[in-house]
Amino acid sequence: MFAWKEKRDTGTKIAKILSGHEETAGANRRAIGLVPVPKEREIHDVNKSNGLKHQKLLVSIEGNHQTCCLRVISPFHKSRAAIMVFRGRVIGCLYGNKRLGHQLFGADALERAVADLGHPDSLLDAYMLPEDLVLAAGALFHGNSLMFAPDLTAEQVFEASCENLMRSNMPGCIVVNNHQDMAVCMVYIFGGHIVGVYSFTEGWVETSYESGLKYLTQNRGGKVMASMLPCHNVDEVMQLSISLSGLADRPAEQFEGYERPKSIEELLLDCSVPENEQLRNALQTREMKKVQSTSGSHPLPNNAMVAVGGLSPLNMYAR
């Protein structure tokens, strides 16, 4: 568990976090609901935020190269956000509130989410996720939608999507919608295998093709959308990512000519984060990347084709 413990009504807060998943008879209408949830909810808690502690949390996650998800709900700002992290860097982020009327993605979403996280009434849900699941879900943010002939049935599109992602060995995910265009099931694929099937009615279910297909056959008139993450190796994934804390992506020249901060230690102090070895690593990541980029890439399981472009399933969800 990442976050700090305090006396709280955990059950009530978890119910608020999950409200985006279970609003309408097991169907999801919110973009935040498409971000993977933990397979075992009892292993972590939902916490009230704290300005100083959340800064330490973000830099610690980045410095430790952890793969996880942070979901933030701010009753004060009436906002919801999800930050998906791969090896300490943000691979996908979305943010929405009632005033905006639409979703923000990427750096803009991360900036708003972190700002809301600093409010004392915000709720933070932080949990670990498997790397294969995060990369598969990353297709929602950076992937190319798979396009098929318009005369195919939903079952044929589901079959073709699974076959395409499995044969290509590329990360990707499939969203099964009902006739109201609300998600009822998510299928995550990585390395030629289905690595997760999530039902908005039953939670995580059996990891199989038949399990995902069942929710399509139960929702006649539904639709299927699929996205593939066009990355062949970890280096390509990292090129799509941004710094969780904001520190690792700061150019060195930004600090030229300033008396402070001159060193890593002073930079951390300036950010009101205590110095320690983990935090120091977050800043050194930028320099390490320059060295690693000259030593070759680190392949994901098997190189493969890249899918055709299109809109991500996330764009179907307006709030």
Protein Blocks (a to p, Z undefined) as FASTA:
>chain_A
ZZdcddddfklmmmmmmmmmmmngoiafbfklmpccdfblklpccddddfklmmmmmmmm
mmnopacddddddfklopadddddeehiafbdcdddfklopacehjllmmmmmmmmmpmk
bccddddddfklmmmmmmmmmmccddddfkbcfklmmmmmmmmmmmnopacddddddfko
pafbdcddeehiafbdcdfklopadddfklmmmmmmmmghiacddddddbfbfklmmmmp
ccfklmmmpcfklmgoiabdfbfklmmmmnopacdfklmmmmmmmmmmmmmmmnopadde
hiaddddddddfklmpmZZ
